[in-house]
């Protein structure tokens, strides 16, 4: 039994010390180097007396971030990444919630961090790594003593999501949850040291957990794909081919861009890619069918889950054909995870009735850091179990079961609107519009003041044309009342459509 993810790194570094673990544009690190450098960071944290404290990592996205993550884990502290491009107001709010013990950064970036409301300590990474060659018995004993004091329900990381009040919520995840999830990922998709990941997700976004910990556990290699390539699909696919990347776990928006610009006609990945996994938002079948047409032998899987569920809690390995206008199932619960679909009366839904998806199991977050009120709202007693304390997480996502017993995502609970006397899921309209050949990206919002369904699309189409095309897919009362065309859909830092930006157009 493992109580800390770093035991995986110990084992893999012993087995494959000289194999590349992670690589970015500027440098790479072997498993042996990753372990040595992470333990140097851990030793510095331990020497300063930190234990089970929040450690902020403020670095450019790259291998040094992962060294710092593992250093925090070895010392039985927990990490929280802050992106160097994050807006200052958000950084200050995160620092206020987190009250970190220390910030790991470089001497150069320390000056950048001075603009924020932080008066605490810094750990300069290059200084800590200067002591790598000094590792000896005394240092090892201190690190092992600290790690032995930890248990698997200690926090591993805190990732911040948006908060409805404008204050970011820090989602807390422990070692056991990540170990459970990584065991499932590596077993289900048969990940081994022969595999290579192409990382897209920022390290402050929970999709990155799959890349990071599958690599550390199995001895695979992760290449951190340069961000600028996601705007250049042909170069992006050439990068995958050059690096022999056979597994990707990306947000659908990144996959859609590749399908839209027909990059497959220029780059043949049939002898390279083996697995295409995606999560984070709805994947339209129209664009997925383009991927499946050009790469029919690849395994495709749709993973679903909010940050509060250690990345994902349901999955669907695509095993049949879908029409462009059909929704893609989010599938079934992962092992050791229970899915409850509850109606407004907190009863399990019957037949194809829709309800809120709720989750129980090891994957659940410990709650929101330093935010008991929001924690009590989202993590509640299981209404189906009045006998013992048992928390479930209410996702706010509306789903139903299809005729195959698979879960179908319909919409967010807060995307459910009342329009012309009807309850409408905006996600259902988006699925219909996404099926049109001329549409690459679309999003629906509801203008409460004017009581209008507003459709945003990339490109130049007329509302009448769109409504005519989708009239056989949705009832008349669900047809968009207003169309706003954009040259480019706004995308947030996690690669999802930025609905906050779109609201500015209402």
N, C-alpha and C positions, 0 to 999 in steps of 0.2 A: 504494500500500500504506500502510495506517495502522498506526502502532505504538502509538497512544494514543487512547483513546475521545474525548478532548477535541477532536480535530480535527473530529469530527462537530459539536460545539458551535460551533466557529469558523465552519463552513460554514453551519449553520442560522441562527446569529445574524446572519451577513452577508446571508442571503437573507430572513429573517423577523424582523428585530430587534424589532418591536413586537407580535408575536403572543404570546399567553400560552403559556408552556411548562408551568408547574405552578401549581396553586392549592390552597390549603387553606381552612379556615373563616375565617382571619383575614387572609390576604394572598395575593397572587399575584405571579408574577415572569415577565417576558417573556424571550424568548431573549437579547435584548441585555443585559438586566439580569442574567440568570443568568451570562452570560459575564463581564461586568464584575465582578460580586461574587465569582465563583469565582476570578478572577485576582487580586483583592485579597487573598483568603485565601492563594492560592498564593504571592504575593509575600512575605507575612509568614512563611510556612513556609520559603521559600528564604533569606530574610534571617537566619533563625535557624540556618541551616546544615543543615536536614533534607533527606535524600535517600534514597529507598528505605527509609524508616522507617515503622513503624506509627503511624497517627494515629487516636485514638479520637474519635468524634463522639457527644457526650452532649447531646442536644437533644430537645425535644418533637417528635413526628412532624409534619413540615410542610416548607415549601419551604426553610427554612434548612438542613435536613439535606442537601438535594440540592445547595445552594450549597457546603456544606462537603465533600461527596463530590467534587465537581468541582474544588474548590480543592486537595484532596489529589492528585487525578489530574494536574492541570496542573503541580504541583511535583514530579511523579515520586515521590511517596510513596504509601502505600496506606491506605485507610480501614477502620475497623472500628466499626460502630455499637453503642452500648450504650443500651438503652431506659431511660427515666427511671423506669419502674415495675418494672424487673427486680429480683429478690431480691438483697439485699446480698451474701449468701454466693456467689451465682453471679458477680456483678460482680467480687468480689475474686479469684475463681479465674481469670476471664478476664484481669484485669489482671496476675496472676502469670504466666500463659502468654504474654501479648502483650508485656509490658514496654514500653508505648507511649512514643514520643518526646514526645508532647504530647496534651493533651485539648482539643478544640474544644468550647466551651460558651458560655453567657451569663454575665454577672456574677451574675445571680440563681441560676442552676443551679450555679455554681461552689461556692456554699455547701452545696448538697445533696451534691455530689461529695466534700465533705470527710469524709463518714462512711465512705468507702472507704479501703482501704490503698494510697494513692497519694501519692507525695511529689514527683512530677515537675512539668513545666511545663504551663501553660494558655495557650490562645489564646482570648481573649474575642472572640466573633464581632462584636459591635457595634463594638468598637474597630477590628477589621480592616476592617470595611465602611465605617467613617468615612473611610477613605482612598481610596474608590472614584474620587472625582473627581480624584485626583492622578495617575491613570494617564498615563504618558508614554513616550517612546522608551526611556529608561534602564530603566524598570520592565519594559517589553515585552521588551527584550533579555535581561534576567535570566531572565524566565520562559521565553523561547524557548530560551535556552542550557541551562536545566535540562531542559526537555522533550526536547531533541535528544539528551541523554545517555541517555535511556530507550530500551528496546527492547520489543517486543510480548510477551515472556515475563516482563517485570517484573510484580509483583503489582499488581492494581487494588484488591482488597479481601480481607478475612478475615471470614468469617461463622462464628459459633460454634454448633455443634450439641451435643446431649447426648452425654456420654461414659459408657460402661458402668461405668467406675470412679468416676463422680461428678465427674470433671474434664472440663469442656467441651472439645470438640475444635474447633480453629480451622481451617476449610476455606479453603485459599488458592486464589484464582482470578486468572489473569493477564488482561492486556488482550486478547491474541489470542483467548482462549476466549470472552470477552464479545462481541468483534467478530464472531467466527464465528457465535455463537448469534443475535445481533441481526440479522445479515444474513439468516439463515434465517427468523427470525420475520417480518421485514418483507416479505420476498419471498413466503413461503408464504401469508401472510394479507393481502398487498397493502395494507400500512399506508402511509398518506400523511399529508400535513399537514392533510387534511380530517377526520381521525379524532380521536376523543376517548376516552381511557381513564378508567375509574373504578377507582382503585387501592384494593384491600382489604388486600393483604399488608403486614405491618410491614416497615420498611426493613432490619431485621436478619434477615429471612426471604428466601430466594433467589427466591421467586416475584416479588418486587418488581423484579427485574432486567429482566424483560420490559417492564414499564410504563416504567421509567426510561429505558432506553437506546433503546427503540423511539421514544419521544418525542424524545429528543435527536437521533437520527439523521434522522428524517423531518420533524420540525416539527409533529408531532401535539401535542395538549394532554392532560395528565393532571390529573384532579381527584382530590384525596386525600379519599376518602369518609369523613365523620365516623364514628368507631368505633361510637358509640351507635346509629347507624341499622341496624346489622346485627342488632339485637334488635327492630327495628320494620319488618318487611318492606314494609308499604304505604308508609311514609315513605321507605324506601330506594328503592323503585321510582319514587316521585314525584321523588326527587332525581336519579335517572338521566334521567328525562324532562325535568326542568327544565334540567339542564346539557347536554342533548343528547348524552349519553354513548352511543356506539355499540359500544364494545368493552370487555368485562370479562374479567379473568383472575383467578378467585377459587378458593379451596379449596372442595371439594365441600360441606363443612359449611355454608358461607354460602349456597350454592345450595339446599341441602336445606331450610333454614329458610324460604326464600321459597316453595318448593313446598308445604311442610307447612301453612302458614297461608293458603294460597290467595289470596295477595296479587294475583295476576294478574286476579282478578275485579274488583278495584277500580282497577287502573291498567293502561292499554293501552300497551304498549311496542312494538307492531308497526311503528310508523313511526320507532322510535328505535334499538333494538338491532340490530346486524348480526352481531356475533361474540360467542359465549360460549365462552371457553376455561377449562379447569380443570386443576388439578394438585395434588399433595400427599398425596392419599389416594384410596381407591376411591370412585368415583361410582356409586351404585346406579341401575340403569336405571329403577326405579320412580319416583324423583323426577325423573330426567332426562326421562322420558316426559311428566311434567306440564309441564315447560318446553317440550318439543317440541310438545305439544298446543296451548298458548296462543301460542307463537311458532314456527310451523312453517317460516318462511322464514329463520330465523337459521342461521348456520354454527356448528356445535358441534364442538369438538375436545377430545380427552382427551390431555393431555401427561403424560409420565411421566419422572421422574428424581430422584435424590437431590441434595442440595446439592453433593456431590463431582463432579457432572457438569454444572456451570454451568447449573443449573435443570432441564434436561430433555435426554433423549437419544432418546426415541421419541415418536411421536405417532400419533393416529388421528382423522381427520376423519370424523365420523359420517355414514355414507352409506346406512344401511339401518335397518329397524325391529328393535327388540329387545323381547322379552317382559320383564316386570318381574323375573323370577327369573334372567334370563341375566346373565352377567358382561359388562362392557363391555371390548372389547379395548384394550390400550395401543398396539397397532398395529405400526409398523415403525420401523426406525432412521432418525434424521434424516440428511440428506446429510453426508458427511465424518465419519460416526460408524459404528463397527462394533459390532454386538451379538453376543456369544458366549453361548450357553446351554449350560452345561457340567454333566455329571452328576458323581456322587461320584468318578469315576475321571478327572476333568478331560478328558472326551471330549465332543464335540458330541452333543447329544441326537438321538435318532432318532424320527421320527413324532410322536406326541403325548406322548412321554416328557417329564417335567418335569425342570427343572434350575435352577441358579443363573444369573441374568442377570449377565453381565460386560460391561464396556464398554472400548473403546479408541478413541483419537482426540484431536483438539485440545481437545475439551470437558473433558478430565480435569483435575481439580484438580492443583496442584503438590504436594499432600500436606497433612498437618496441621501447622500452625505450631508450631514448637518441640516437636515430638512425633515423633521418628524411629521409635520403637517401634510406635506405632499406624499410622504411615504404611506401614511395612514389612508390617504385617498385611493392610492393605486394598489397597494398590497393589503388585501382584506381577507377576513375569515372565509373559508370555503363554505358557501351557503348549503352545500349538499352534505356537509359533515358537521353536525352540531355537537358531536361528542368530545372531540379533542381539538386543541388549537392546530390549525392547518391553514397556512396562507396560500392564496392564489394571487396572481397578477392579472388585473383587468387591462387588456391591451388597448381597448377603445376601438378595435377593428371589428367590422361586421362581416360575418362569413356565413356560409351555408354548406351543407353536404350535397354533392351531386349524386347521380344515379349509380356511380361506382363507389360511393362511400368516401370520396375524396373531398377535402375542404376546398371551397372556392372563396377567394377574397372578393368582397363586394365593394367596400369603402371604409373610410374612417367613420367612426361614430359621429365625429364632429363635421364630417363631410355629408352626413345625412341631413337633408333639408326637408322642409314642408313647403311645397309649391303647388298652388292651385288646388289645395286640399289633398294633395298626394304626398306620401313619404317617398323621397327619391334619394338614391345613392348616386352621388356624382361620379363615382368610379365606374358605374355601369355605362354612363354616357361616354366617358373617356375610352372605355374598351371598344364601344361601337365606332367612335371617330377614328381611333387608332387603326382600325381594320381597313380604312380607305387607302388606296395605293398612293395618293398624293401626300398623305400625312406622315411626317416623321415623328414629331413630338407634339403632344397636345396636353392641355390641362383645363379642368372645369372649376370655376369658383361660383359662389352664389352672392349676388349683390343684394344684401338684406334690405337696404333702404329702398331700392327700386324694385325689389322682388323679381329679379331677372337671373336666369342661368347664363353665365358668361363663359364662352369658350375661347381659349387662347390656342393658337396654332402657329407653327413655323411655316412661312410661305404665303402665297397669295391665292386664296380661294374665296368664293362667295358663300355667305351663310345659306342662301337658298339651295345652292348645290349640295352643301354638306347635309342639310336637313333632309333633302330628297333622298340622298344616298343612304342615310341611316334610318329612314322612316320605317323600314321593315325590320329594324333591329330593336328599336325602342318605341314606346307609345308616344303619341303626339305631345302629351303634356311634359315629356322629358326632352323635347327638342330645344336646343339652345336658343335663347332670346336675343343674344348679342354675340357677335364674333369680333375678336381682336386679333389681328395678324401681326406677327413679329418676325423680324429678320432672323433673330436667334432667341431661343428660349433661355431665360436666365437659369443658371445651374448653380446650386450652392456648393460649399466647400466639400461636401460629402459626395458630390456627383449626382444629386437628386434635383428635380425641378424645384426652383425656389419660389414657393407659393407666397411667401411674404413680399417678395419683389413684385409679383404679379398683382397683389392686392393694391399696389400703388396706382394701377391703371383703372381701378373701379371708380 
